[in-house]
Amino acid sequence: MLEPINAPRPGAHSVSPGLVLIVAIALFGTGLVLAATGAEVAGVATPASLDQAAALRLSQSVVGNTVSDFTLLDREGRPVRLSHYRGKPLLVSFIYTGCFQVCPVTTRSLQSAVEAGRSVFGTHQFNVVSIGFNQPADSPQSLKSFARQYRIDAPNWEFLSPDASIVAPLTREFGFSYQATPAGFDHVLQVTLLDAQGRIYRQIYGEEPNADAIGEPLKQLLNGVPVSQQLRWGDLIDRVRILCTVYDPKTGQYRVKYDLLIEIAGGVTFALAMIWFFLAEWRTQRLARRKQSMQTRSRASDANSLSPKVDRDHHADKQA
């Protein structure tokens, strides 16, 4: 869950304290000064690592909350409000462009998951946003270079840069925790899924989220969207396709579940047959009632036509 950035790899050669001291003295003697990078020198005052339990509690505590309408900058430096993404589910990941290990791996995994579900969800039914939290280093230009380096050019995926003043409240509302370390940052490895109203629906954890971890909650949201009164044929096909697809762990891809499709087709056929039966029965009964009504009116008309003749005949009898 937590990311030690640029931490020494197992088996890497360690540097002896004596050598460090010699190098420091040499640098001091030549008048060179080392600039601070936001983290203190290791071995002098190492900051505490991120509390994993507290980070997880914060991450889960925001589920169900609606995220505020923050304004960030896109890769071209244009302001973008988070409300711009309302109306569709939104996947949000926090990264920093100076990372050379876990952030790229997580981003590539997210990219693979998005591409795996593209045949099912398309690129027009949801959006993806990656936010650079290390300010001012994660500028729009840095994020643009990051996206270009990892060849992320999906039309529904944007990289956003927040102003340094809103990083703290922004990350807090997403339940995203991070801690500066001598090597970079420790931070929660999570992708946050928002619903179409901007509410946090699910936190998805892990360094390499697969297509199922991303696609299944996304599928739930898309299936739960109310059907529009002006539903187009293409929308109906998309809805059926999403409903009839399942994740195949062997291939890491989604596939159409034909037996479910057959069940749906059978159910629709049965429903149409029942509607046809009831319509036919209603039409038969309506014709029968109409025929009976016409017969009743015909008998009444015949009776009325006979009544004056009887009266005249009766009057003639009286006169005779």
C-alpha positions as CSV (number, residue, x, y, z in Angstrom):
1,M,0.0,0.0,0.0
2,L,2.8,2.4,0.8
3,E,5.5,3.4,-1.5
4,P,9.2,3.9,-0.5
5,I,10.5,5.8,-3.5
6,N,14.0,5.2,-4.6
7,A,14.7,3.0,-1.6
8,P,17.9,0.9,-1.8
9,R,17.2,-2.4,-3.6
10,P,17.9,-5.7,-1.8
11,G,21.5,-6.7,-2.5
12,A,22.6,-3.1,-3.3
13,H,26.0,-2.1,-2.0
14,S,26.0,0.0,1.2
15,V,28.3,3.0,1.8
16,S,30.4,2.9,4.9
17,P,30.0,5.8,7.4
18,G,33.7,6.5,7.2
19,L,33.6,7.1,3.4
20,V,30.6,9.4,3.9
21,L,32.6,11.4,6.5
22,I,35.6,11.7,4.2
23,V,33.4,12.9,1.3
24,A,31.6,15.4,3.5
25,I,34.9,16.8,4.7
26,A,36.2,17.0,1.2
27,L,33.1,18.9,0.0
28,F,33.3,21.3,2.9
29,G,37.0,21.9,2.3
30,T,36.4,22.9,-1.4
31,G,33.6,25.2,-0.4
32,L,30.7,23.3,-2.1
33,V,27.3,23.5,-0.5
34,L,24.5,20.8,-0.9
35,A,21.0,22.2,-1.4
36,A,18.2,20.8,0.6
37,T,15.5,18.9,-1.3
38,G,12.7,18.9,1.2
39,A,14.0,15.8,3.1
40,E,16.7,15.8,5.7
41,V,19.9,13.8,5.2
42,A,19.5,10.2,6.0
43,G,21.1,9.2,9.4
44,V,20.7,12.7,10.8
45,A,16.9,13.2,11.3
46,T,14.9,10.7,9.3
47,P,11.2,11.7,9.4
48,A,8.7,9.1,10.7
49,S,7.3,6.8,8.1
50,L,3.7,6.9,7.1
51,D,1.3,5.3,9.6
52,Q,-0.3,2.6,7.4
53,A,-3.3,1.9,9.8
54,A,-4.1,5.6,10.0
55,A,-3.7,6.1,6.3
56,L,-6.1,3.2,5.6
57,R,-8.7,4.6,8.1
58,L,-8.5,8.1,6.4
59,S,-8.9,6.5,3.0
60,Q,-12.0,4.5,3.9
61,S,-13.5,7.3,6.0
62,V,-14.1,9.5,2.9
63,V,-16.1,6.9,1.0
64,G,-19.5,8.3,0.3
65,N,-18.4,11.9,0.5
66,T,-18.8,14.4,-2.3
67,V,-15.5,16.0,-3.4
68,S,-15.3,19.8,-3.5
69,D,-15.1,21.6,-6.8
70,F,-11.4,22.3,-6.8
71,T,-9.8,24.1,-9.8
72,L,-6.6,22.6,-11.2
73,L,-4.5,23.1,-14.4
74,D,-4.4,20.6,-17.3
75,R,-1.3,19.8,-19.3
76,E,-1.7,22.9,-21.3
77,G,-2.0,25.1,-18.3
78,R,-5.7,25.7,-18.7
79,P,-7.9,25.8,-15.5
80,V,-10.2,22.8,-15.1
81,R,-12.7,22.3,-12.3
82,L,-13.5,18.9,-11.0
83,S,-17.2,19.5,-11.6
84,H,-16.2,19.4,-15.3
85,Y,-16.1,15.6,-14.9
86,R,-19.6,15.2,-13.3
87,G,-22.1,13.2,-15.2
88,K,-19.7,10.2,-15.7
89,P,-17.7,7.9,-13.3
90,L,-14.2,9.3,-12.7
91,L,-11.0,7.4,-11.8
92,V,-8.5,9.5,-9.8
93,S,-4.9,8.6,-9.1
94,F,-2.3,10.7,-7.3
95,I,1.3,10.6,-8.6
96,Y,4.5,12.6,-8.6
97,T,6.6,12.9,-11.7
98,G,9.9,12.6,-9.9
99,C,9.1,9.0,-9.1
100,F,10.9,6.3,-11.1
101,Q,9.6,3.2,-9.5
102,V,6.1,2.7,-8.2
103,C,4.2,5.6,-9.7
104,P,5.1,4.6,-13.3
105,V,4.2,0.9,-12.5
106,T,0.9,1.9,-11.0
107,T,0.1,4.3,-13.9
108,R,1.0,1.6,-16.4
109,S,-1.3,-0.9,-14.6
110,L,-4.1,1.6,-14.6
111,Q,-3.5,2.2,-18.3
112,S,-3.6,-1.6,-19.0
113,A,-6.9,-1.9,-16.9
114,V,-8.4,1.0,-18.9
115,E,-7.4,-0.5,-22.2
116,A,-8.6,-4.0,-21.2
117,G,-12.1,-2.5,-20.6
118,R,-12.1,-0.3,-23.6
119,S,-14.0,-2.8,-25.7
120,V,-16.7,-3.0,-23.1
121,F,-16.9,0.5,-21.6
122,G,-15.4,2.5,-24.5
123,T,-13.8,5.9,-23.7
124,H,-17.0,8.0,-23.7
125,Q,-18.7,6.5,-20.6
126,F,-16.0,7.4,-17.9
127,N,-13.0,9.6,-17.3
128,V,-9.5,9.2,-15.8
129,V,-7.5,11.9,-14.0
130,S,-3.9,11.7,-12.6
131,I,-3.1,14.5,-10.2
132,G,0.5,15.5,-9.4
133,F,0.7,16.2,-5.6
134,N,4.4,17.2,-5.4
135,Q,4.2,21.0,-5.9
136,P,5.7,23.0,-7.4
137,A,7.6,20.2,-9.1
138,D,4.5,18.6,-10.7
139,S,3.8,21.5,-13.1
140,P,1.6,21.1,-16.1
141,Q,4.7,20.8,-18.3
142,S,6.1,18.0,-16.0
143,L,2.8,16.1,-16.2
144,K,2.7,16.5,-19.9
145,S,6.2,15.1,-20.2
146,F,5.2,12.2,-17.9
147,A,2.2,11.3,-20.0
148,R,4.3,11.5,-23.2
149,Q,7.0,9.4,-21.7
150,Y,4.6,6.6,-20.8
151,R,2.5,7.0,-24.0
152,I,-0.8,7.8,-22.3
153,D,-2.9,9.5,-24.9
154,A,-6.4,8.2,-24.2
155,P,-9.0,10.9,-25.0
156,N,-10.7,10.4,-21.6
157,W,-7.5,10.6,-19.5
158,E,-6.1,13.9,-18.3
159,F,-3.2,14.9,-16.0
160,L,-3.9,17.8,-13.6
161,S,-1.7,20.0,-11.6
162,P,-3.1,21.6,-8.4
163,D,-1.8,24.8,-6.8
164,A,0.4,24.2,-3.8
165,S,-2.1,25.9,-1.6
166,I,-4.9,23.3,-2.3
167,V,-2.8,20.1,-2.2
168,A,-3.5,19.5,1.5
169,P,-7.3,19.9,1.4
170,L,-7.5,18.2,-2.0
171,T,-5.6,15.0,-0.9
172,R,-7.5,15.0,2.4
173,E,-10.9,14.9,0.7
174,F,-9.7,12.0,-1.4
175,G,-8.4,10.2,1.6
176,F,-4.9,10.2,0.1
177,S,-2.0,10.2,2.6
178,Y,1.7,10.8,1.8
179,Q,4.9,11.4,3.8
180,A,8.1,13.0,2.6
181,T,11.2,10.7,3.0
182,P,14.9,11.1,2.2
183,A,14.2,9.1,-1.0
184,G,11.0,10.9,-2.0
185,F,7.6,10.0,-0.6
186,D,5.8,7.2,1.1
187,H,2.1,7.3,0.0
188,V,-1.0,5.2,-0.2
189,L,-1.3,3.2,-3.4
190,Q,-4.9,3.9,-4.3
191,V,-7.1,4.7,-7.2
192,T,-10.3,6.5,-6.2
193,L,-13.5,5.9,-8.1
194,L,-16.1,8.7,-8.1
195,D,-19.7,8.3,-9.3
196,A,-21.4,10.6,-11.8
197,Q,-22.4,13.0,-8.9
198,G,-18.8,13.4,-7.7
199,R,-19.2,11.1,-4.7
200,I,-16.4,8.7,-3.7
201,Y,-17.7,5.2,-4.5
202,R,-14.7,3.0,-4.0
203,Q,-11.0,3.0,-3.0
204,I,-9.0,0.6,-5.1
205,Y,-5.7,-0.4,-3.6
206,G,-2.5,-2.0,-4.8
207,E,0.6,-1.3,-6.8
208,E,-0.7,-3.0,-9.9
209,P,-4.6,-2.8,-10.0
210,N,-5.8,-5.2,-12.7
211,A,-8.7,-4.8,-15.1
212,D,-11.1,-6.6,-12.7
213,A,-10.3,-4.4,-9.7
214,I,-11.0,-1.3,-11.8
215,G,-13.6,-2.6,-14.2
216,E,-16.0,-4.4,-11.7
217,P,-16.9,-1.3,-9.6
218,L,-17.0,0.8,-12.8
219,K,-19.4,-1.7,-14.3
220,Q,-21.6,-1.5,-11.2
221,L,-21.8,2.3,-11.5
222,L,-22.5,2.2,-15.2
223,N,-25.2,-0.5,-14.7
224,G,-26.8,1.6,-12.0
225,V,-27.2,4.7,-14.1
226,P,-30.9,5.5,-14.6
227,V,-32.1,4.8,-18.1
228,S,-32.7,8.1,-20.0
229,Q,-36.2,8.8,-21.4
230,Q,-34.5,9.5,-24.7
231,L,-32.5,6.4,-24.8
232,R,-30.8,5.9,-28.1
233,W,-30.2,2.5,-29.8
234,G,-26.5,2.9,-29.3
235,D,-26.9,3.5,-25.6
236,L,-29.1,0.4,-25.3
237,I,-26.4,-1.7,-27.0
238,D,-23.8,-0.3,-24.7
239,R,-25.9,-1.1,-21.7
240,V,-26.5,-4.7,-22.8
241,R,-22.8,-5.2,-23.7
242,I,-21.7,-4.0,-20.2
243,L,-24.2,-6.2,-18.6
244,C,-23.2,-9.3,-20.6
245,T,-19.4,-9.1,-20.1
246,V,-17.3,-10.8,-17.5
247,Y,-13.6,-10.6,-16.6
248,D,-11.4,-13.5,-17.6
249,P,-8.5,-13.8,-15.2
250,K,-6.6,-16.1,-17.6
251,T,-6.4,-13.5,-20.3
252,G,-6.7,-10.4,-18.1
253,Q,-9.4,-9.2,-20.5
254,Y,-13.2,-8.9,-20.6
255,R,-15.3,-11.3,-22.7
256,V,-18.9,-11.5,-23.6
257,K,-20.8,-14.0,-21.5
258,Y,-23.0,-15.6,-24.2
259,D,-25.1,-17.7,-21.8
260,L,-26.2,-14.6,-20.0
261,L,-26.9,-13.0,-23.4
262,I,-29.0,-16.0,-24.3
263,E,-30.9,-15.8,-21.0
264,I,-31.6,-12.1,-21.6
265,A,-32.7,-12.8,-25.1
266,G,-34.9,-15.6,-23.9
267,G,-36.4,-13.3,-21.2
268,V,-37.0,-10.5,-23.7
269,T,-38.7,-13.0,-26.1
270,F,-40.9,-14.4,-23.3
271,A,-41.8,-10.9,-22.2
272,L,-42.7,-9.9,-25.8
273,A,-44.8,-13.1,-26.2
274,M,-46.7,-12.4,-23.0
275,I,-47.4,-8.8,-24.2
276,W,-48.5,-10.1,-27.6
277,F,-50.8,-12.7,-25.8
278,F,-52.4,-10.1,-23.5
279,L,-52.9,-7.7,-26.4
280,A,-54.5,-10.4,-28.5
281,E,-56.7,-11.4,-25.6
282,W,-57.7,-7.8,-25.0
283,R,-58.5,-7.3,-28.6
284,T,-60.6,-10.4,-28.8
285,Q,-62.6,-9.4,-25.7
286,R,-63.0,-5.9,-27.0
287,L,-64.4,-7.2,-30.4
288,A,-66.7,-9.6,-28.5
289,R,-68.0,-6.7,-26.4
290,R,-68.5,-4.5,-29.4
291,K,-70.4,-7.3,-31.2
292,Q,-72.6,-7.9,-28.2
293,S,-73.3,-4.2,-27.9
294,M,-74.2,-4.0,-31.6
295,Q,-76.6,-6.9,-31.2
296,T,-78.2,-5.3,-28.2
297,R,-78.7,-2.0,-30.0
298,S,-80.1,-3.9,-33.0
299,R,-82.7,-5.7,-30.9
300,A,-83.7,-2.5,-29.2
301,S,-84.1,-0.8,-32.6
302,D,-86.4,-3.6,-33.8
303,A,-88.5,-3.4,-30.7
304,N,-88.9,0.4,-31.2
305,S,-90.0,0.0,-34.8
306,L,-92.8,-2.4,-33.9
307,S,-94.2,-0.4,-31.0
308,P,-96.1,2.4,-33.0
309,K,-97.8,-0.2,-35.3
310,V,-99.2,-2.1,-32.3
311,D,-100.5,1.2,-30.8
312,R,-102.2,2.1,-34.1
313,D,-103.8,-1.3,-34.4
314,H,-105.1,-1.0,-30.9
315,H,-106.6,2.4,-31.5
316,A,-108.3,1.1,-34.7
317,D,-109.9,-1.7,-32.7
318,K,-111.4,0.7,-30.3
319,Q,-113.0,2.7,-33.0
320,A,-114.6,-0.4,-34.6
